[in-house]
Amino acid sequence: MRRLSFALVLLLSVGAQAQTPGPRGEIVTRVPRLDGETASAPIAPKFHTRNVNPRLPGWGGCFPSSVKTNAQYAGVPQADVDRFWAAAQREIGKNGSTINDMVNMIRRTMPKEKYFASTEADPRILDTLSRKGVAVASTMGWGERYVDQFGRPIRISHAISLAHYREGARACVVDSNFPGEFFWMPAAEYAARWLANGHLALALTRLPAGVVIAIKVGVVAGAVLLAVASLSLFGVSLVAIVATLIPRPPEPTPDALPAFSFA
C-alpha cells in the first residue's frame, strides 16, 4: 500500500492572491472562492492543519493532517478530533501512512463517524463526493510549489484536502504544507496528479451543521413552492399538499455507492 509523506523541497514564494495561472494552471487564493465560484467544501482557514509534529522533524503526516482538516470542517466533536490527532502524532513516522492506517485510526478514535474509502482509479469518485459537499483526503503526485534546488518540478507522494472537484471544470485543494491558501486548477490537472499517486480517496461523510440546515430549508422551501403552484394551477387536495411537504429520503451516502470499493 502506498505510503504518503512530505518530500523535502524548495518552496517557491507565490503571492496568495495571484490571479495569473501558473504553468500547470494553478491559481492561489486566500478564500475558498474564485471568479464567483465557491468550493463545495469551503474549508475555513481556521480548520487548516499544518503538516508538522513538534517531536519528529521530517514527519510524514500529510494524510492525517488532511483528515484532521476535513474532520474539523465537518464538525466532528473536538474530543474525537483531538484523539485522532494524538494517535497520528504518536503512531505515524517519517515514512508516512497508508489509507488503511487512516481507516483503522478513524475507527479507533472516531468510532461514530461514517466514512468512504477508495483506491479505484476513477475520477468520478471525486466528482460524486464533492457534489455531496464533503471534503476528501486524497492524493497528488506533484504541485507547482514542489521543486528541487534548481527549481525543477519533482514528483511527490502527498495527500491533500480536496475542497472542490467538478469534472470538465475546476478543482480546489487545501495543502497541509501551506495552510490558509486554496489552490485552484483545472479538474483534469488535479485528476492527473491524483492518478499519478495511488488515486486514494478518504472522506468522512458527516456534513457541517450549516450545510445540513441549508439542505433541509431548501427541501421545505421547494416543497412549499410546489404546493402553492399545484394549488393555483390544479386545485389539488389538502392531502396532496401535505404530501409534498414531507422531505424526500436522503440520497445514498458515499458509503453506499456500489461502484466504488472500500480499502
C-alpha positions in Angstrom: 0.0 0.0 0.0 1.4 3.4 -1.0 2.7 5.5 1.9 2.2 9.2 1.8 4.8 11.6 3.2 6.1 15.1 2.6 9.2 15.3 0.4 11.9 17.9 1.1 11.6 20.6 -1.5 12.5 24.2 -2.2 9.3 26.2 -1.7 8.6 28.9 -4.2 7.3 32.2 -3.0 3.9 32.8 -4.7 1.5 35.6 -3.9 -1.5 34.2 -2.2 -3.8 36.4 -4.2 -2.2 35.8 -7.5 -4.8 35.5 -10.3 -2.4 34.6 -13.1 -2.4 30.8 -13.6 0.9 29.1 -13.1 2.5 26.8 -15.7 0.0 24.0 -14.8 -3.0 26.2 -14.4 -2.8 26.8 -10.6 -4.4 29.9 -9.1 -3.9 30.6 -5.4 -6.5 32.4 -3.3 -6.9 33.2 0.4 -10.6 32.3 0.4 -12.5 29.2 -1.0 -13.8 31.2 -4.0 -12.5 32.0 -7.4 -14.3 34.0 -10.1 -17.6 33.8 -8.3 -17.3 30.0 -7.8 -17.3 28.7 -4.2 -15.8 25.4 -3.3 -18.2 22.6 -2.5 -16.5 22.2 0.8 -15.4 25.7 1.7 -12.9 24.8 4.5 -12.3 27.9 6.5 -8.6 28.6 7.1 -9.1 28.2 10.8 -9.6 24.5 10.2 -6.4 24.1 8.0 -4.0 21.8 9.8 -0.2 22.2 9.3 1.7 19.1 8.5 4.1 19.2 11.5 5.0 17.1 14.5 7.0 19.0 17.1 8.5 15.8 18.4 9.6 14.5 15.0 11.2 16.7 12.4 10.5 15.4 8.9 7.3 13.8 10.0 5.3 12.2 7.2 1.9 13.4 8.4 0.2 14.8 5.3 -2.5 12.1 5.3 -3.6 12.5 8.9 -3.2 16.3 8.6 -5.7 16.3 5.8 -8.1 14.0 7.7 -7.9 16.3 10.7 -8.6 19.4 8.5 -11.6 17.7 7.0 -12.9 16.4 10.3 -12.8 19.9 11.8 -14.6 21.3 8.8 -17.3 18.6 9.0 -18.0 19.4 12.7 -16.7 16.1 14.2 -16.7 16.5 18.0 -13.4 18.2 19.1 -12.6 15.4 21.6 -12.7 12.9 18.8 -10.5 15.1 16.5 -8.0 15.6 19.3 -7.9 11.8 20.0 -7.3 11.1 16.3 -4.5 13.8 16.1 -2.8 12.5 19.2 -2.8 9.0 17.8 -1.5 10.2 14.5 1.4 12.1 16.1 2.2 9.2 18.2 2.0 6.4 15.6 2.9 7.9 12.2 6.6 8.3 11.5 8.8 9.8 8.8 7.7 7.1 6.3 4.2 8.4 6.2 1.0 6.4 6.3 -1.4 4.4 4.1 -5.1 4.6 3.6 -5.5 1.5 5.8 -3.6 3.3 8.6 -6.1 6.2 8.4 -9.2 3.9 8.2 -8.0 2.0 11.3 -7.2 5.2 13.1 -10.6 6.7 12.3 -12.3 3.5 13.6 -10.4 3.7 16.9 -10.6 7.4 17.6 -13.8 8.5 15.8 -16.0 5.3 16.2 -19.3 7.1 15.5 -18.1 8.6 12.2 -19.1 7.1 8.8 -16.5 7.3 6.1 -15.9 6.3 2.5 -12.5 5.0 1.3 -11.5 4.0 -2.2 -8.5 3.1 -4.3 -10.4 3.0 -7.5 -8.7 4.9 -10.4 -11.9 6.7 -11.4 -12.1 10.5 -11.1 -15.9 10.3 -11.0 -15.5 9.3 -7.4 -14.1 12.7 -6.6 -16.9 14.4 -8.5 -19.5 12.4 -6.7 -18.1 13.1 -3.2 -17.5 16.8 -4.0 -21.1 17.3 -5.1 -22.3 16.0 -1.7 -20.3 18.8 0.0 -17.7 16.6 1.8 -14.0 17.3 1.9 -11.8 14.4 0.6 -8.4 13.4 1.9 -6.9 12.5 -1.5 -3.5 12.1 -3.1 -1.4 14.0 -5.6 1.9 13.4 -7.3 3.1 16.9 -8.0 2.4 20.6 -7.4 3.7 23.8 -8.7 5.4 24.7 -5.4 7.2 21.3 -5.2 10.6 21.7 -6.9 14.2 20.7 -6.4 17.1 23.1 -5.5 17.3 24.1 -9.2 13.6 25.0 -9.4 12.7 21.9 -11.5 9.4 20.2 -10.8 9.6 16.9 -8.8 7.3 14.0 -8.1 5.9 13.8 -4.6 3.9 11.2 -2.5 1.5 13.6 -0.9 -2.1 13.8 0.4 -4.2 17.0 0.5 -7.8 18.1 1.3 -9.8 18.2 -1.8 -12.3 21.0 -1.3 -13.9 21.1 -4.8 -13.9 19.0 -7.9 -16.1 19.2 -11.0 -15.2 17.1 -14.0 -14.6 19.3 -17.0 -14.3 22.4 -14.8 -12.2 23.2 -11.7 -10.7 21.6 -8.7 -9.5 23.2 -5.4 -7.2 21.7 -2.8 -6.0 22.7 0.6 -2.4 21.6 1.2 -1.3 21.0 4.8 2.1 22.4 3.9 0.5 25.7 3.0 -2.4 26.3 5.4 -4.5 29.3 4.8 -4.3 29.0 1.0 -6.6 27.5 -1.7 -5.0 26.0 -4.8 -7.4 26.1 -7.8 -6.6 24.3 -11.0 -8.4 22.6 -14.0 -10.1 19.4 -12.8 -8.2 17.4 -15.4 -4.9 18.7 -13.9 -5.8 17.5 -10.4 -7.1 14.2 -11.8 -3.7 13.6 -13.4 -1.9 14.4 -10.1 -4.3 12.0 -8.3 -4.0 9.1 -10.7 -0.2 9.5 -10.6 0.0 8.9 -6.8 -2.2 6.0 -5.9 -5.6 7.5 -6.6 -6.6 7.3 -2.9 -9.7 8.9 -1.6 -10.9 9.0 2.0 -13.9 11.1 3.1 -15.8 11.5 6.4 -19.4 11.6 5.3 -20.6 13.9 8.1 -21.7 17.4 6.7 -21.3 20.6 8.6 -24.4 21.6 10.5 -24.9 24.7 8.4 -24.9 22.7 5.2 -27.4 20.2 6.6 -29.7 23.0 7.7 -29.4 24.7 4.3 -30.4 21.4 2.6 -33.4 20.9 4.8 -34.5 24.5 4.3 -34.1 24.1 0.6 -36.2 20.9 0.5 -39.0 22.5 2.6 -39.0 25.7 0.5 -39.1 23.8 -2.7 -42.0 21.7 -1.4 -44.0 24.8 -0.4 -43.5 26.4 -3.8 -44.6 23.2 -5.5 -47.6 23.0 -3.3 -48.6 26.6 -4.0 -48.2 26.2 -7.7 -50.2 23.0 -7.6 -53.0 24.6 -5.6 -53.2 27.6 -8.0 -53.0 25.5 -11.2 -54.7 22.3 -10.4 -56.7 22.8 -7.2 -55.1 19.8 -5.6 -56.4 18.4 -2.3 -55.0 19.3 1.1 -53.7 15.8 1.4 -51.6 16.2 -1.7 -50.2 19.5 -0.4 -49.2 17.9 2.9 -47.6 15.0 1.0 -45.3 17.5 -0.9 -44.1 18.9 2.4 -42.6 15.6 3.5 -38.9 15.7 2.7 -37.7 13.1 0.3 -35.5 10.3 1.7 -31.8 11.4 1.6 -29.7 10.3 -1.3 -27.4 7.4 -0.6 -24.2 8.5 1.2 -20.9 7.8 -0.4 -20.5 4.8 1.9 -23.3 3.0 0.0 -22.1 3.8 -3.6 -21.8 0.3 -5.1 -19.4 1.2 -7.9 -16.6 2.1 -5.5 -14.8 -0.3 -3.2 -13.5 0.1 0.4 -9.8 -0.2 1.1 
